[in-house]
């Protein structure tokens, strides 16, 4: 049996429960929505919700894949709710968000893998919230172009897809995924004008050199934003933490990643995909990175 490791001081979390937190919780419950913050047991939930931000999860709360790190339940999902895109857009309006992050479970059993719901959600958010920027954290769609194209054509401001770990650990950490397929999702999205973003966890068995080699792969596909955070074991059934990475190592990853050519690296023990997302979209589009997606949308209209 693997001995449970004691969290170091830099991973201690201070809960923040204020009016914003309570209001957001009420909006999520009232609109029958799911958040990845709750389902994946994000350590930043109280901080982000306290600021009035959350990552909304569409297409239900049951995933068709069984990643070794993820707390979201696995199984055969029920039929998805076709009214969900409208409810998400209403929730975004009630939250009065300048920037929203949308993610989903994998729906490998659906012919379009849920991509039409993805596109409709983005369109509904834009219809009710024309001044809100949209970030999507998408699955790999099994490497099929048509579902990915559906999302790209809806023109989110940021298109994210997480790598999660280094190639050597994929069989153990992401058994139904492929490293090259994830790179393809990001590469193809970038070629079509998207601002691209990816993230990994460390402390799950990778080496420092493997992380640096991965960042070099991401530079080759012109990735814009990269997030690096500490893996935390959600339950005893999930993969154990191999080590707690010191903040100095996270700082080094940020320095080296940006020196390699990644435009922005968000790196720290508690960093997750959506952490500081609003600041990142301001930096990317304010700095003239890629074609603003709203202009791509106008061209395709």
Secondary structure, DSSP 8 states (H G I E B T S, - for coil): --------GGG-------HHHHHHHHHHHHTT-EEHHHHTT-TTHHHHHHTT--EEEES-SEES---TT--SEES------TTHHHHHHHHHHHHT-SEEEEEE---TTSTTTTHHHHHHHHHHHHHH-TT-EEEEE---GGG-HHHHHHHHHT--SEEE---BS-GGGHHHH-TT--HHHHHHHHHHHHHTT-EEEEEEEESSS--HHHHHHHHHHHHHTT--EEEEEE----STTS--------HHHHHHHHHHHHHHT-SEEEESTT--TTTTHHHHHHHHHHTT-S--HHHHHHHH-
